[in-house]
Amino acid sequence: MKEIKQALMVFILMTILTGFLYPMAVTGIAQEVFPYQANGSLIKQKNKVVGSQLIGQSFTSPKYFNSRPSSISYNAASSGASNLGPTSKQLMEEVKKRIQKIRAANGLSPNQPVPADLVLGSASGLDPDITVQSALLQVPRIAKINCISPATLKALIQKNTIHSFLGWGMTRVNVLKLNLELNKVQSHCSHG
Amino acid sequence: MTPTNLAGIFLFLIVTTLLAYPLGEYMALVFTDQKTFLTPVLSPIEKLFYKICGIDEKKEMSWKTYALCLLLFSLVGIIGLFLIQILQGHLPFNPEKFKGVKWDLSFNTAVSFVTNTNWQNYAGETTMSYLTQMLGLTVQNFVSAAAGIAVLIAMIRGFIRKTSETIGNFWVDLTRSVLYILLPLSLILAFILASQGVVQTLAPYVKAHTLQGKTQTIAVGPAASQIAIKQLGTNGGGFFNANSAHPFENPTPFTTFLELLAEFIIPVALVFTYGAMVKERKQGWAMYWAMMVLCAAGILTALYFETQGNPILKKMGVAHGTNLEGKEVRIGVMPSVLWSVITTDTSTGAVDSMHDSMTPIPGLIQIFNMAIGEAIFGGVGSGLMMMIFYALITMFIAGLMIGRTPEFLGKKLGPYEMVMASIGLLSSPITLLIFSAIAISLPAGLSALTNHGTHGLSEILYAYASTANNNGSAFAGLNSNTLFYNLTLGFAMLLGRFTTLIPGLAVAGSLAKKRLTPGTAATLRSDTLLFVVMLIGVVIVVGALTFLPPLTLGPFLEQLMMHAGRTF
């Protein structure tokens, strides 16, 4: 039947055109014109890749700005979320623990509200950002541990802040970039 | 619901409409054999295409031949995609050495992409080789969208033509959709996305040494090319598991805006194409307003409730109770909600936040949008077709009220058209409700749930609403990569796709044969405010009557439980 032959031929030609020529053309040109972006916006130090500026990594040490909780522990080869719903007991128990931990680590009073992004997991598990409120909340802790003045840290946050535009994106800082800059700041700790 | 958020939404809707109008006019030229600015470049390629495939572009088809070609092409696509997945372990472009995909998952994925659903029971970066992503999935992203557009165009011809036996040539409509519309737009979008940080490489995954001294493997791949058509073709199947919430799939608020625009623009433009093709642009605007009112109502309702936050979180000490579970900071609450409504209005199903973790009422809006058949702009082609079915039903009801034979665009509607429209409208609710009932009655259905209580019911309802209407988004807590779900969801997708498109073609074939009846003073015109209001009413009444009971037991009840502080 001629329709079967036509279906096969159209399928084959479309496969070559949209499945091979199209992605190869985009790859070729993107690699030529935007090699940095097309290869993952990688940040290198001393020829070693330390991460991608777009991909969050786990920051749990008290000396760094901490990142958001991640249900995949920032495994960038397997993105995903908790998918726990708004009445999930499991979610609420986890959030309760996270709130206690954040309050204890940052010396907050027992009733002080905690920014939502610091205690709720992201959609990709790889969120590279935290809100400015979450960064500011961590300033006293980081200042104390690293012996850096809070003013220096606040200036660092301000410099790295990206603002919301008409509700598109929250006002935020990129955690990896912020921590890379933090590493460059001279510590004044006498015990070294 | 701050003024800032409303301004952000308004900006999005305005930009979409302003760009969709000229695109709609352009598509009307493409499908009525008129010259466009791309004709000189693309026409030789198009002709060569037909020559190689043995297609006579002048030869038109009856609706039955048109439907046969659609079915054959879909069957070839399913078999081809199934084989690529099974065999990917032996094929090139597989730097992560992924094995062949299991048969039931391959079946589900093949059906899913061919039917323009793009439901994903797999995680892209841990399952599919680069070859499968490009040669398998990207291809179906293009052609399943093109097939949807083709069928809609054929249906519109049914209204335009008088005493005609044919409704166009499927291969020509399909080829033109790809060459003149989807491919040029995808190229533009892919380059913009790549410039913003969406990866596009064939290199293996990257090893990074993190600041805290750990190793992080970062998945990359040829993503930009696939994401462009995934959005434009209302497909929605992500390159990565987290879909457009993944920073490599959607790195900035600007790409969020662009990708959302991309998934919305062709469905909106097709409404204008319809107006241009029937040579009464007011008809297009009437459809536009009916759909836009429903769309805006969904956006505002969902946004109102999501920005109220979760009282349980608030009580525990989360600032304002803001529900950021399953949301990205660079995207934010408003664009997450806006996207969730647009992706379920249109049949895209891409996500930039996890719908499963939203508060109950936005979840209800999402299920409602899909369950009514995705008629609010809807999938490329299939959406407007669904709304035309609603329009035929509206005319029938209006006809009963005033005791006249119903007509639409000058064509008298008989029992045959009404039966076909009813099949098109009722098949997916029936599929949805019956499969959901089976799933909640069997251990195999219930064991896949992540969430319990009323939210568990919503998870199952969402899954079948999504697949029976070829949406593809999920309450992703449902662990549906099981034999039971792979097969039942697969069949739901097949039923959803073909019980819409084929009745649409049947209506086209029947109407094309009829004469035009000149309108009289007693004719209910379909370009009036009265008609728009009636049409909206019919959509809501049909949706409400069919889905009120399960939606009450799912999201409604959960909303009350949430405010009572109950957890499960």
Interface residues (C-beta under 8 A of the other chain):
Chain A: K2 E3 I4 K5 Q6 A7 L8 M9 V10 F11 L13 M14 T15 L17 T18 G19 F20 Y22 P23 A25 V26 T27 I29 A30 Q31 V33 F34 Q37 A38 N39 G40 S41 L42 K48 V49 V50 G51 S52 L54 I55 G56 Q57 S58 F59 T60 S61 Y64 R68 Y74 N75 A76 A77 S78 S79 G80 A81 S82 N83 L84 G85 P86 T87 S88 K89 L91 M92 V95 K96 I99 R103 N111 Q112 P113 V114 P115 A116 D117 V119 L120 G121 S122 A123 S124 G125 L126 D127 P128 D129 I130 T131 Q133 I162 S164 F165 L166 G167 W168 G169 M170 R172 L176 N179 L180 N183
Chain B: T2 T4 N5 A7 G8 I9 L11 F49 I52 C53 G54 I55 T65 L68 C69 L72 F73 L75 V76 G77 G80 A123 E125 T126 M134 L135 G136 T138 V139 N141 F142 V143 W171 L174 T175 V178 L183 S186 L187 A190 F191 A194 S195 Q196 G197 V198 V199 Q200 T201 L202 A203 Y205 V206 K207 A208 H209 T210 L211 Q212 K214 Q216 T217 I218 A219 V220 P222 A224 S225 Q226 I229 F240 N241 A242 A245 H246 P247 F248 P251 T252 P253 F254 T256 F257 N310 I312 L313 M316 G317 V318 A319 H320 G321 T322 N323 L324 E325 G326 K327 E328 V329 R330 I331 G332 V333 M334 P335 V351 D352 S353 M354 D356 S357 M358 T359 P360 T450 N451 H452 G453 T454 H455 S458 F475 A476 G477 E558 M561 M562 R566 T567 F568
